[in-house]
Amino acid sequence: MGSAAPIAGDVVLTARNVAKSYGNIDALKGVNFDIRAGRVTTLFGENGAGKSTLMKILSGVIRPTSGAIELRGEPVVFSSSSDARDRGISIIHQELSLAPNLSVRDNIFMGREIGGPAGIDFAEEARQAAALMAELEEHIDPMTPVEELRLGQQQIIEIARALSVDSRILIMDEPTSALSASEVEVLFKVIRDLTARGVAIVYISHHLEEALEITDYAVVLRDGAMTAKADRADIDLDWIVRNMVGEGYDLGAPPTGYPFGAVALSVRGVSVADKAGHGAMAVDNVSLDVRAGEIVCIYGLMGAGRTELLECVFGKGSKVSGEVWLEGREISRLGIAERIAGGLALVPEDRQRDGLVQTMSVGENLSLASIAAFVKGLLLSRPAERRVVDDSIRAVTVKTSGPAAAIGSLSGGNQQKVVIGKMLGTHPRVIMLDEPSRGIDIGAKAEVFRILAERARAGLAVVFSTSEVSECLSIAHRVVVMSRGRISAEFGHDVTKEQIMAASGEAVAA
């Protein structure tokens, strides 16, 4: 407590030969890892490499099987995340942990409310929450229920909650996975302000080029072991990829060698009201046709209307006007279950909230959307279900110990494959995927795109949305750009990055 403040670059938290095992699985294998004051240490690695496990150990969420932790040169054992937080260590988890029915203010101060003469000082909490929103350049009323915010704004609330603790060590696990380019820019300004004040930052991201902008030191994990570490001046994108996966990666190209079929999905003049009200339209008079075997990418910045469009087509959003046709049949008035039965599927943006049931196993999640196919009379045919589940695990290459494994035991990339496998199990004619690569590594992303390309070649119509330009230049036959709720441009596969960004209203760096 009485020691001098660390100098920028000094090691403030250290993992020494840290290992973590779950039964016969070694999540970490004797990792040595240093965190420095006033610096950003970026941790790279594929899903399942051990990044999140290491961060949970350093933030007191779990304990290592062996090894030691040193805080400012002294051995320490964290009894809980609260214990670590009391010692100045906070973590922003990859998956959101907000209470959707509570306000922004209440989420930020939940579990550590500000006391006053008459109990909780709600006014002071609201004042501090508003100040944090201003710092993060988000115009959000502290009394707004979190469930009314879009996913990117919810991510900002998670960041604000961590900043409110005034930690000296801040771990950020995929903090930008749901943020727009402008929101990422603001976050980076906040990070540099924090490091200027001596705060040590650990940064984890699958957005490799983005992470290179902010990092001071880079560490790479693979299969639970450290494979490389270096200063920023000594690394580039190829160095990261080579040490993560052993070689370069390719997101693929549009599948060829077959003709497209008839129009499988037709969206005609669809408009969707903005949830925030004010008479604005999240989707404004959008029309789009997708043919069997075609892969269409919908690109747009956060708030462009991509999610609202896909949810409306699936029957989830509140359509103001327009029609949706599936293989020549109008489905505008059908419910979600009827649309699924008719051959339409949606992989949602937030897999944790909308795509998976956390209390169910891998197998149960995989069979959930097609469970009716296994019902005989009043009984469920377990053998039939098991055959389909086993086939799905192989088809979408889920890395798991088996169908009975807890869904939470899987990496983010494998959880995403389960959601995709679940929807493919309904035998759709059209599948829509909202940000399918959110929070997954480059290897898992390439696998997901390979699966989609294979299914398109077999006649499946594929629509996926993204806010990453590189994904538009991969497997899509056609790129549709949305801006402010409207389609601003359409391109073939020969489109350039500059054309896409210009059509979306995004500034192109010189």
C-alpha positions in Angstrom: 0.0 0.0 0.0 2.8 2.4 0.8 5.0 1.5 -2.2 5.7 4.1 -4.9 3.6 4.2 -8.0 5.1 2.0 -10.8 7.0 3.7 -13.6 5.6 3.3 -17.1 6.9 0.0 -18.5 7.4 -1.6 -15.1 5.9 -5.1 -14.7 2.9 -4.9 -12.3 1.3 -8.3 -12.7 3.0 -11.6 -13.6 2.0 -15.1 -14.3 4.7 -17.7 -13.6 4.4 -21.2 -15.1 0.6 -20.9 -14.8 -1.3 -24.1 -15.9 -5.0 -24.9 -15.8 -6.5 -28.3 -16.5 -10.1 -29.4 -16.8 -10.0 -33.2 -16.4 -7.8 -34.5 -19.2 -7.8 -31.2 -21.1 -4.9 -28.8 -20.5 -6.3 -25.3 -21.2 -3.0 -23.6 -20.1 0.5 -25.3 -20.2 3.0 -23.4 -18.0 2.5 -19.9 -19.3 4.7 -17.0 -18.3 3.0 -13.6 -18.9 3.8 -10.0 -17.8 1.6 -6.9 -17.7 3.3 -3.5 -17.7 2.2 -0.2 -16.2 1.1 2.4 -18.8 1.3 0.0 -21.7 -1.1 -2.1 -23.8 -0.2 -5.8 -23.9 -2.1 -7.5 -26.6 -2.8 -11.2 -26.3 -3.4 -13.0 -29.7 -4.5 -16.5 -30.2 -7.3 -18.6 -31.8 -10.4 -19.6 -30.0 -9.4 -22.3 -27.5 -5.8 -21.1 -27.3 -6.2 -20.3 -23.6 -6.5 -16.5 -23.7 -9.7 -16.2 -21.8 -8.6 -18.8 -19.3 -5.4 -16.9 -18.5 -7.3 -13.7 -18.1 -9.9 -15.3 -15.8 -7.0 -16.5 -13.6 -5.3 -13.1 -13.6 -8.6 -11.4 -12.6 -9.6 -13.9 -9.9 -12.5 -15.5 -11.7 -10.9 -18.9 -11.5 -7.7 -20.4 -9.9 -4.8 -22.0 -11.7 -4.1 -25.7 -11.3 -0.5 -24.8 -10.7 1.9 -21.9 -11.0 2.0 -18.5 -9.2 0.7 -15.0 -9.6 2.7 -11.9 -8.5 1.2 -8.5 -8.0 3.9 -5.8 -7.9 6.5 -8.4 -7.1 4.6 -10.0 -4.3 3.0 -13.5 -4.5 -0.8 -13.2 -4.4 -3.8 -15.6 -4.5 -7.1 -14.2 -5.5 -10.1 -15.6 -3.7 -12.6 -14.2 -6.2 -13.0 -11.5 -8.9 -14.2 -9.1 -6.2 -10.9 -9.7 -4.4 -8.9 -9.0 -7.5 -11.1 -5.9 -8.2 -10.3 -4.6 -4.7 -6.6 -4.9 -5.5 -7.1 -2.8 -8.7 -7.7 -5.5 -11.4 -10.9 -5.4 -13.5 -11.9 -7.4 -16.6 -14.4 -6.7 -19.4 -15.6 -10.1 -20.5 -16.1 -11.1 -24.1 -19.7 -12.0 -23.5 -22.0 -9.3 -22.0 -23.0 -9.8 -18.4 -25.6 -7.0 -18.1 -29.0 -7.1 -16.5 -31.2 -6.1 -19.5 -34.2 -5.1 -17.3 -32.1 -2.6 -15.3 -31.1 0.9 -16.3 -27.6 2.0 -17.6 -27.0 3.6 -14.2 -28.0 0.5 -12.2 -25.8 -1.8 -14.4 -22.7 0.4 -14.0 -23.0 0.4 -10.2 -24.6 -3.0 -9.6 -23.0 -4.7 -6.6 -21.0 -1.6 -5.5 -23.7 1.1 -5.1 -22.8 4.6 -3.9 -24.0 5.2 -0.4 -25.6 8.4 0.9 -27.2 9.6 4.1 -30.6 8.1 3.2 -29.2 4.9 1.5 -28.1 4.6 -2.1 -27.3 7.9 -3.6 -29.0 7.4 -7.0 -28.4 11.0 -8.0 -24.7 10.7 -7.7 -24.7 7.4 -9.5 -26.6 9.0 -12.4 -24.2 11.9 -12.4 -21.2 9.6 -12.6 -22.9 7.4 -15.2 -23.6 10.5 -17.4 -19.9 11.5 -17.0 -18.8 8.1 -18.2 -21.1 8.2 -21.2 -19.7 11.6 -22.1 -16.1 10.3 -21.8 -17.1 7.5 -24.2 -18.9 9.9 -26.5 -22.2 8.1 -26.2 -25.4 10.1 -25.8 -27.2 7.6 -23.6 -29.5 8.6 -20.8 -28.3 6.8 -17.6 -32.0 5.9 -16.9 -32.4 4.0 -20.2 -33.1 0.3 -19.7 -30.2 -1.7 -21.2 -32.6 -4.0 -23.1 -33.5 -0.9 -25.3 -29.9 -0.4 -26.4 -28.4 -2.0 -29.5 -25.6 -4.5 -29.0 -22.8 -2.0 -29.6 -24.2 0.4 -27.0 -24.5 -2.5 -24.5 -20.8 -3.2 -25.1 -20.1 0.5 -24.2 -22.0 0.0 -20.9 -19.7 -2.9 -20.1 -16.7 -0.8 -20.8 -18.1 2.1 -18.7 -18.7 -0.3 -15.8 -15.1 -1.3 -15.8 -13.8 2.3 -16.1 -16.0 3.3 -13.1 -13.9 1.1 -10.8 -10.8 3.2 -11.4 -8.6 0.1 -11.8 -4.8 0.1 -12.2 -4.9 -3.1 -14.3 -7.7 -3.4 -16.9 -8.3 -6.5 -19.0 -10.3 -6.1 -22.1 -11.5 -9.4 -23.7 -12.9 -8.6 -27.2 -14.1 -5.0 -26.2 -14.8 -3.9 -29.8 -16.6 -7.0 -31.1 -19.9 -5.1 -31.4 -18.6 -1.6 -31.8 -18.7 0.6 -34.9 -15.5 2.1 -36.4 -16.2 5.5 -34.7 -16.9 3.8 -31.3 -13.6 1.9 -31.6 -11.8 5.2 -32.3 -13.3 6.7 -29.1 -12.3 3.6 -27.1 -8.8 3.8 -28.3 -8.6 7.4 -27.2 -9.8 6.3 -23.8 -7.2 3.5 -23.7 -4.4 5.9 -24.5 -5.7 8.3 -21.8 -5.7 5.5 -19.3 -2.1 4.3 -20.2 -0.9 7.9 -19.9 -2.2 7.8 -16.3 -0.2 4.6 -15.7 -3.0 2.1 -16.1 -1.9 -1.3 -17.4 -4.1 -2.6 -20.2 -4.4 -6.2 -21.5 -6.2 -6.3 -24.8 -7.6 -9.3 -26.6 -9.1 -9.1 -30.0 -9.7 -11.2 -33.2 -9.6 -7.9 -35.2 -5.9 -8.2 -35.9 -5.2 -5.0 -37.8 -7.3 -3.1 -35.3 -5.3 -4.6 -32.4 -2.0 -3.6 -34.1 -3.1 0.0 -33.9 -3.3 0.0 -30.1 -0.7 -2.5 -28.9 2.7 -1.8 -27.3 3.6 -5.5 -26.6 2.3 -8.6 -28.3 2.0 -12.1 -26.9 0.7 -15.1 -28.8 -0.9 -18.2 -27.3 -1.5 -21.5 -29.2 -3.0 -24.6 -27.7 -2.5 -23.3 -24.2 1.2 -22.4 -24.6 3.0 -19.2 -25.4 4.5 -19.3 -28.9 5.9 -15.8 -29.3 6.2 -12.4 -27.7 7.6 -9.1 -29.1 7.5 -5.3 -29.0 5.2 -3.6 -31.4 8.1 -2.3 -33.5 9.1 -5.9 -34.3 5.8 -7.3 -35.4 3.3 -7.1 -38.3 0.1 -8.9 -39.4 2.1 -11.8 -40.9 4.0 -12.3 -37.7 0.8 -12.6 -35.7 -0.9 -15.0 -38.1 2.2 -17.2 -38.5 2.5 -17.6 -34.7 -1.2 -18.1 -34.2 -1.9 -20.7 -36.8 1.4 -21.7 -38.2 0.7 -20.3 -41.6 -1.4 -17.7 -43.4 -5.1 -18.0 -43.8 -7.7 -17.5 -46.5 -11.3 -16.6 -46.1 -12.0 -18.2 -49.4 -13.6 -17.1 -52.7 -17.1 -17.2 -54.0 -18.0 -20.8 -55.0 -18.2 -21.3 -58.7 -19.0 -23.9 -61.3 -22.8 -24.0 -60.9 -25.7 -21.8 -62.0 -27.9 -20.0 -59.5 -31.4 -21.2 -59.1 -34.7 -19.3 -58.9 -35.2 -16.4 -56.5 -35.3 -18.0 -53.0 -35.8 -14.9 -51.0 -37.5 -11.7 -52.1 -37.8 -8.6 -49.9 -40.0 -5.9 -51.4 -40.3 -2.3 -50.1 -39.7 -3.3 -46.4 -39.5 -0.6 -43.8 -38.9 -1.0 -40.1 -39.3 1.6 -37.4 -36.3 2.6 -35.3 -36.7 1.2 -31.7 -35.6 4.5 -30.3 -38.7 6.1 -31.8 -38.7 9.7 -33.0 -40.4 8.7 -36.2 -37.2 7.5 -37.8 -36.8 4.3 -39.9 -34.2 1.7 -39.1 -35.0 0.2 -42.5 -36.4 2.4 -45.1 -38.0 0.9 -48.2 -35.5 -1.9 -48.9 -35.9 -4.4 -51.7 -33.6 -7.3 -52.3 -33.7 -10.6 -54.1 -31.4 -13.6 -53.4 -31.3 -16.7 -55.6 -30.7 -20.3 -54.7 -27.0 -21.0 -54.5 -26.1 -17.3 -54.2 -24.1 -15.7 -51.3 -25.0 -12.1 -50.6 -23.1 -10.0 -48.1 -24.8 -7.0 -46.5 -22.2 -4.5 -45.4 -22.9 -1.4 -43.3 -21.6 0.5 -40.3 -23.2 0.1 -36.9 -26.8 1.5 -37.1 -27.1 1.1 -40.9 -30.1 -1.2 -40.4 -28.5 -4.6 -41.2 -29.7 -6.4 -38.1 -33.2 -4.8 -38.2 -33.6 -6.0 -41.8 -32.6 -9.6 -41.1 -34.7 -9.8 -38.0 -37.7 -8.3 -39.8 -37.4 -10.9 -42.6 -37.2 -13.6 -40.0 -40.4 -12.3 -38.3 -38.7 -10.9 -35.2 -38.9 -7.1 -35.9 -42.0 -5.0 -36.2 -42.4 -4.3 -40.0 -44.1 -1.0 -40.9 -44.6 -1.9 -44.6 -43.5 -4.1 -47.4 -43.5 -7.9 -48.2 -41.3 -10.9 -47.7 -41.5 -13.8 -50.1 -39.9 -17.2 -49.6 -39.6 -19.4 -52.8 -42.6 -17.7 -54.3 -44.8 -17.7 -51.2 -45.5 -14.6 -49.2 -44.6 -15.1 -45.6 -45.1 -11.6 -44.3 -47.9 -12.6 -41.9 -46.4 -15.9 -40.7 -44.8 -16.3 -37.3 -41.1 -17.3 -36.7 -41.9 -21.0 -36.3 -43.8 -21.1 -39.5 -41.0 -19.3 -41.4 -38.5 -21.8 -40.0 -40.8 -24.7 -41.1 -41.0 -23.0 -44.5 -37.3 -23.1 -45.0 -36.0 -19.8 -43.5 -33.2 -19.7 -40.9 -31.5 -16.9 -39.0 -28.2 -17.1 -37.0 -28.5 -14.0 -34.7 -25.8 -11.5 -33.9 -25.8 -12.2 -30.2 -25.3 -16.0 -29.9 -25.2 -16.0 -26.1 -28.6 -14.2 -25.7 -30.5 -15.3 -28.9 -28.7 -18.4 -30.3 -27.9 -20.7 -27.4 -29.5 -22.0 -24.2 -26.7 -22.0 -21.6 -28.2 -24.6 -19.4 -28.4 -27.2 -22.3 -25.6 -29.4 -23.6 -24.0 -29.1 -27.0 -26.3 -31.8 -28.4 -29.4 -30.3 -27.0 -28.6 -26.9 -28.5 -27.9 -28.5 -31.8 -31.2 -30.3 -32.0 -33.4 -27.6 -30.4 -34.7 -25.9 -33.6 -35.5 -29.2 -35.3 -36.8 -31.1 -32.2 -40.2 -31.7 -33.8 -38.6 -34.1 -36.3 -37.7 -36.5 -33.5 -41.1 -36.7 -31.8 -43.0 -39.9 -32.3 -46.5 -39.5 -30.8 -45.8 -38.2 -27.3 -42.3 -39.6 -27.2 -38.9 -38.2 -28.3 -36.8 -40.6 -30.3 -33.4 -40.3 -28.7 -31.6 -42.5 -31.2 -32.8 -40.4 -34.1 -31.9 -37.2 -32.3 -28.4 -38.5 -31.5 -27.8 -39.5 -35.2 -28.7 -36.0 -36.3 -26.6 -34.4 -33.6 -23.5 -36.5 -34.4 -24.0 -35.6 -38.1 -24.2 -31.9 -37.3 -21.1 -32.0 -35.1 -19.1 -33.6 -38.0 -20.7 -31.3 -40.7 -19.9 -28.0 -39.0 -16.7 -29.4 -37.3 -17.5 -28.6 -33.7 -14.5 -29.3 -31.4 -16.1 -30.8 -28.4 -15.7 -33.8 -26.0 -19.1 -35.0 -27.1 -22.8 -34.1 -27.4 -23.2 -34.2 -23.6 -20.6 -31.4 -23.0 -21.8 -28.2 -21.5 -22.2 -25.5 -24.2 -20.2 -23.1 -22.0 -17.2 -25.4 -22.2 -16.8 -24.6 -25.9 -14.7 -21.7 -27.4 -16.6 -18.8 -29.0 -15.9 -20.1 -32.5 -17.2 -23.6 -31.7 -20.3 -22.1 -30.0 -21.0 -20.1 -33.2 -20.7 -23.4 -35.2 -23.3 -24.9 -32.9 -25.7 -22.1 -33.6 -25.1 -22.5 -37.4 -25.4 -26.3 -37.1 -28.7 -25.9 -35.2 -30.2 -23.7 -37.9 -28.8 -25.9 -40.8 -30.5 -28.8 -39.0 -33.9 -27.3 -39.9 -33.0 -27.9 -43.6 -33.4 -24.3 -44.7 -33.7 -23.1 -48.3 -32.4 -19.6 -47.2 -30.1 -19.0 -44.2 -29.3 -15.5 -42.9 -26.4 -14.8 -40.6 -26.0 -11.6 -38.7 -22.3 -10.9 -38.1 -21.4 -14.6 -38.1 -17.7 -14.0 -37.3 -18.3 -11.8 -34.3 -15.9 -12.7 -31.5 -14.3 -15.7 -33.3 -10.7 -16.1 -34.5 -9.4 -16.2 -38.0 -9.3 -20.0 -38.2 -12.9 -20.4 -37.0 -14.0 -17.6 -39.4 -12.4 -19.4 -42.3 -14.2 -22.6 -41.2 -17.5 -20.9 -41.0 -17.1 -19.4 -44.5 -16.1 -22.7 -45.9 -19.2 -24.3 -44.5 -21.4 -21.6 -46.1 -19.6 -21.9 -49.4 -20.2 -25.7 -49.4 -23.9 -25.2 -48.6 -24.3 -22.6 -51.3 -22.9 -24.9 -53.9 -25.5 -27.4 -52.9 -28.3 -24.8 -53.6 -28.7 -23.0 -50.3 -29.3 -19.2 -50.5 -27.0 -17.4 -48.1 -27.2 -13.9 -46.7 -24.7 -12.6 -44.2 -24.2 -9.2 -42.7 -20.9 -7.8 -41.6 -19.1 -4.6 -40.6 -15.7 -5.9 -41.7 -14.8 -5.0 -45.3 -12.4 -8.0 -45.6 -15.3 -10.3 -45.2 -17.1 -8.6 -48.1 -14.1 -9.5 -50.3 -14.3 -13.2 -49.5 -17.0 -15.7 -50.4 -19.8 -13.3 -51.4 -21.0 -13.3 -55.0 -22.6 -9.9 -54.4 -22.1 -7.1 -51.9 -25.1 -5.0 -50.8 -24.1 -1.8 -48.9 -26.6 -0.3 -46.4 -26.4 3.2 -45.1 -29.0 4.9 -42.8 -31.6 2.2 -43.4 -31.3 2.2 -47.2 -29.4 0.2 -49.8 -26.8 2.7 -51.0 -25.0 0.5 -53.6 -24.7 -3.1 -54.9 -21.5 -4.6 -56.3 -20.2 -7.8 -57.7 -17.2 -9.8 -56.3 -14.7 -7.5 -58.1 -15.6 -4.6 -55.7 -12.8 -2.8 -53.9 -12.5 -1.9 -50.3 -12.6 1.8 -51.2 -15.8 1.4 -53.1 -17.5 -0.4 -50.2 -16.4 2.2 -47.6 -17.4 5.1 -49.8 -20.9 3.7 -50.4 -21.4 3.2 -46.6 -20.4 6.7 -45.8 -17.2 5.6 -44.1 -14.2 7.8 -44.5 -11.3 6.1 -46.4 -7.9 6.6 -45.0 -5.4 8.2 -47.3 
